Amino acid sequence: MTAYTTMVQAATNYSVDIVLATILMVAGVIGAQYGVRVGQKLRGEQLRALLALLVLAVGIRLAIALVVPPDDIYSVVVGGFAY
């Protein structure tokens, strides 16, 4: 996922964002370690239920984004602040 995101960002902007790539790699390594430990403590049915909830939450978020109009159609977000 990290490699794909970096490649898409590089193809879109014609440059590689080293900070983005580093953050994605570190988060991926930490998330994988955490996921393995949590996965060992849960049963298969629990993991499937959690994955189903995650997919459902993403689907609901996408459905809401399709219906609710954005506050500002054209905006630039820099450092978490919209201008």
Backbone hydrogen bonds, N-H to C=O, Kabsch-Sander energy under -0.5 kcal/mol:
donor,donor_aa,acceptor,acceptor_aa,energy
5,T,1,M,-2.7
6,T,2,T,-2.3
7,M,3,A,-2.4
8,V,4,Y,-2.6
9,Q,5,T,-2.4
10,A,6,T,-2.4
11,A,7,M,-2.5
12,T,8,V,-2.1
13,N,9,Q,-2.5
14,Y,10,A,-1.5
15,S,10,A,-0.5
17,D,15,S,-0.5
18,I,16,V,-1.0
21,A,17,D,-2.4
22,T,18,I,-2.5
23,I,19,V,-2.6
24,L,20,L,-2.5
25,M,21,A,-2.2
26,V,22,T,-2.7
27,A,23,I,-2.6
28,G,24,L,-2.1
29,V,25,M,-2.2
30,I,26,V,-2.5
31,G,27,A,-2.8
32,A,28,G,-2.1
33,Q,29,V,-2.0
34,Y,30,I,-2.5
35,G,31,G,-2.7
36,V,32,A,-2.1
37,R,33,Q,-1.8
38,V,34,Y,-2.5
39,G,35,G,-2.6
40,Q,36,V,-1.6
41,K,37,R,-0.8
41,K,38,V,-0.7
42,L,38,V,-1.1
47,L,43,R,-2.1
48,R,44,G,-2.3
49,A,45,E,-2.1
50,L,46,Q,-2.5
51,L,47,L,-2.4
52,A,48,R,-2.4
53,L,49,A,-2.3
54,L,50,L,-2.2
55,V,51,L,-2.6
56,L,52,A,-2.5
57,A,53,L,-2.6
58,V,54,L,-2.3
59,G,55,V,-2.3
60,I,56,L,-2.5
61,R,57,A,-2.4
62,L,58,V,-2.4
63,A,59,G,-2.3
64,I,60,I,-2.5
65,A,61,R,-2.2
66,L,62,L,-1.4
67,V,63,A,-1.2
68,V,64,I,-3.0
75,S,73,I,-0.7
78,V,76,V,-0.6
78,V,81,F,-2.3
81,F,78,V,-1.6
83,Y,76,V,-2.4
